[in-house]
């Protein structure tokens, strides 16, 4: 703040505050009692003071976040109808998941609004002809299309490329020469959902971006980064801020002036099968972190996504959570609301610094793809996930209704429309896939087995 408030009051230094706290502790050790260490190795203090602040970050004024609704396209006519209904009920942007390149873009987009509505196309395949079709339609009809293509995510999730490294990147370079729309997406949600800590998430995301900068000769379009948001409220706000800082630092090295578009989605890692309504509380705070961290688009996770097929009720509740935050809680009225918070500024600095060191270590060992093939990234994520799992199993990390205050009368066996656990699919892969796994899976499997 430029204008100091309450100048008539005497300034109290950090040292004086600590002395007062030490006195109140009646001999207990300050560090042992009040300072705790996060999974990232960051020591969190009970208070932060301006006389300790070395870093203050300035962000461009953020635009209000856009409510993003995801729609899986199978029946084109039904998907078109559902899109119109979803937009009329408060969604502001749409993400289509298309797995079949024979889908008619003309039929899918019939009568859909243009203007301020952004349409994302998540494509789990590589097809130059289909991508050209989307680009041409966007240009000819004035739609804002953003394509989500990420072969490295495909490698991480599936263990194999779409085809192979050289062919996949050859196709990306061909697309880059003609692309009118943003087409590169870094889907870093897999790192969080598999158990990577925040420093790892940031470093792996930056290395992920760097692989595309190194392997695609011409990138003139904005880069989309999709990220999962966890339940550590202030850390997650700082994570998104640190991501922008790191992205801007990297782009300067390539003399790029590319916009970073962030899509935020609540994590699945802490979601539970039992006492599933608590998922509503978890996704609400996670969306709040995403908003205050200045995500551009937020796609909320339905409370029943683990065990129910896609349904209108779950989608409507998820959308309404964001509508309440935006229009009743006025989260879109203040931009960069986290600016000036000593705690968040310090977290942002520490996360960015630690992530940058890890990123440099990855690059010194030939980059993310080489490290994935060697299994180094998977091993580091597994170690972090095991540590967090240990915290959950011991009760140090709490999921209410699951490992604390569980409702023993809660039954779920007959409500499962989807298999909510890690699926086993033994096959030959180029690398060991990064497996997404929830903290509560083992406990939930035990409870399901005991249900009468």
Secondary structure, DSSP 4 states (H G I P E B T S, - for coil): --SPS-TTSPP--HHHHHHHHHHHTTT--HHHHH-EE-TTSPEEPS---GGG-------PPPPPPEEEEEEEESSHHHHHHHHHHHHHTT--EEEEEE--TT--HHHHTTT---TT-EEEEEESS--HHHHHHHHHHHHHHT-EEEEEE-HHHHHHHHSS-SS-HHHHHHHHHHHHHH--SEEEEEETHHHHHTT--HHHHHHHHHHHHHHHHHH-S---SPEEEEEEE-S-HHHHHHHHHHHHHHHHHHHHHTT----EEEEEEE-STT--STTTTHHHHHHHHHHHHHHHTT-SEE----TTTTTS-S-HHHHHHHHHHHHIIIIIS-TTSSSSTTTT-HHHHHHHHHHHHHHHHHHHHHHHTTHHHHHHHHTHHHHHHHHHHHHHHHHHHHTSS--BTTTBS--TT---GGG-SS--SPPP-----SSPPPPP--TTHHHHHHHHHH--
